[in-house]
Amino acid sequence: MESKKQRKRRKVEGVDSGRTVHYSEEDVGKVVFYDTRTGKKQTLVPVLIASPGQCPEFVSANPGEVIVRSFKSGKFMSIPKEDMVRFDRESEPLLSILSGSNDSIVMKPALEKALAFYDTGILPGTW
C-alpha cells in the first residue's frame, strides 16, 4: 500500500498527442511568476500551475515544461520550468514589487487577481 508521502511524490500525468507531461502534485495549484524577459527588460506574469487534466485540448508540454493558466489573460500555456520565478509575499521579487522598488513590468490587474487567489484560494470569477 502506498504511503501518504509516496502519493505526494507520485507524478501528475497528462497525455495528449502521444507525449506525457510530468511534474509533482505539490506544484499544481501554486502561483508563480512567468519571466518573459526579452532583452534587458524583465516582464513578470503571474500564473497558476495547472493539472494537465484541467485543459485536455491543450497541446502537451515538452519535458521540462509545465502547463499554467495566466492571471493576465486567463489562457492556458506551456512554459519552461526555468522561466518560473517564486511568488511569495515574504521573498523577492514580489516583496520589492509590492513596495514599488522593483522595475520589472507586472500587470496590476493580473497581480491583484494572483494575490487574491494566493491569500484566499478563490479563483477569479471569469475562470
C-alpha positions as CSV (number, residue, x, y, z in Angstrom):
1,M,0.0,0.0,0.0
2,E,1.2,3.5,-0.9
3,S,2.0,5.8,1.9
4,K,0.8,9.5,2.1
5,K,4.4,10.7,1.4
6,Q,4.7,8.4,-1.7
7,R,1.3,9.6,-3.0
8,K,2.6,13.2,-2.8
9,R,5.7,12.3,-4.7
10,R,3.7,10.5,-7.4
11,K,3.7,12.4,-10.7
12,V,0.8,14.1,-12.2
13,E,0.4,12.8,-15.8
14,G,-1.5,14.2,-18.7
15,V,-1.4,12.6,-22.1
16,D,-2.0,14.5,-25.3
17,S,-0.7,14.0,-28.8
18,G,1.4,11.0,-27.7
19,R,3.5,12.9,-25.2
20,T,3.3,12.9,-21.4
21,V,3.6,15.9,-19.0
22,H,5.4,15.2,-15.7
23,Y,5.5,17.4,-12.6
24,S,4.8,16.8,-9.0
25,E,1.3,17.1,-7.4
26,E,2.8,19.6,-5.0
27,D,3.3,22.1,-7.8
28,V,-0.3,22.0,-9.1
29,G,-2.3,25.0,-7.7
30,K,0.8,27.1,-6.8
31,V,1.1,30.7,-8.0
32,V,4.4,31.6,-9.7
33,F,5.7,34.3,-11.9
34,Y,6.4,33.5,-15.5
35,D,9.5,35.5,-16.5
36,T,9.0,36.6,-20.1
37,R,12.3,38.5,-20.2
38,T,13.1,40.0,-23.6
39,G,16.5,41.6,-23.8
40,K,17.2,43.7,-20.8
41,K,13.6,44.3,-19.6
42,Q,12.0,41.7,-17.3
43,T,8.3,41.2,-17.5
44,L,6.7,39.0,-14.8
45,V,3.3,37.5,-15.5
46,P,1.6,35.8,-12.5
47,V,0.3,32.3,-13.4
48,L,-1.2,29.3,-11.7
49,I,0.3,25.9,-12.3
50,A,-2.4,23.7,-13.7
51,S,-3.0,20.0,-13.8
52,P,-2.8,18.6,-17.4
53,G,-6.3,17.2,-16.9
54,Q,-7.7,20.8,-16.5
55,C,-7.1,21.5,-20.1
56,P,-7.4,18.3,-22.2
57,E,-7.4,20.2,-25.5
58,F,-4.1,21.9,-24.7
59,V,-1.1,20.7,-26.7
60,S,1.1,18.7,-24.3
61,A,4.1,20.4,-22.8
62,N,7.7,19.3,-23.7
63,P,9.8,17.7,-21.0
64,G,10.9,20.4,-18.6
65,E,7.7,22.5,-19.1
66,V,4.6,22.9,-17.1
67,I,1.0,23.9,-18.0
68,V,-0.1,27.1,-16.4
69,R,-3.1,29.5,-16.6
70,S,-2.3,33.2,-16.8
71,F,-3.9,35.6,-14.4
72,K,-3.4,38.2,-17.1
73,S,-5.3,36.6,-20.0
74,G,-7.0,33.5,-18.3
75,K,-5.4,31.4,-21.1
76,F,-3.6,28.1,-20.6
77,M,0.0,27.9,-21.9
78,S,3.1,25.7,-21.6
79,I,6.2,27.4,-20.0
80,P,9.7,26.1,-19.3
81,K,10.3,25.4,-15.6
82,E,13.4,27.6,-15.7
83,D,11.3,30.6,-16.5
84,M,9.3,30.2,-13.3
85,V,10.0,32.7,-10.5
86,R,8.8,32.2,-6.9
87,F,5.7,34.1,-5.9
88,D,5.7,34.7,-2.2
89,R,4.9,37.9,-0.2
90,E,7.9,37.3,2.1
91,S,10.5,37.0,-0.7
92,E,11.8,38.6,-3.9
93,P,10.7,39.6,-6.4
94,L,7.1,40.1,-5.0
95,L,8.3,41.9,-1.9
96,S,10.0,44.6,-3.9
97,I,7.2,44.8,-6.5
98,L,4.7,45.4,-3.7
99,S,6.9,48.1,-2.1
100,G,7.4,49.7,-5.5
101,S,11.2,49.3,-5.7
102,N,11.2,46.7,-8.5
103,D,11.4,48.0,-12.1
104,S,10.1,44.7,-13.6
105,I,6.9,45.1,-15.5
106,V,3.9,43.4,-13.8
107,M,0.3,43.9,-15.0
108,K,-1.6,45.4,-12.0
109,P,-4.9,43.7,-12.6
110,A,-3.2,40.3,-13.1
111,L,-1.2,40.8,-9.9
112,E,-4.3,41.7,-7.9
113,K,-6.1,38.5,-9.1
114,A,-3.0,36.4,-8.3
115,L,-2.7,38.0,-4.8
116,A,-6.4,37.4,-4.2
117,F,-6.0,33.7,-5.1
118,Y,-2.8,33.5,-3.1
119,D,-4.5,34.9,0.0
120,T,-7.9,33.2,-0.2
121,G,-7.6,30.3,-2.6
122,I,-10.6,31.6,-4.6
123,L,-10.1,31.6,-8.4
124,P,-11.0,34.6,-10.5
125,G,-14.7,34.7,-11.4
126,T,-14.0,34.6,-15.1
127,W,-12.3,31.2,-14.9
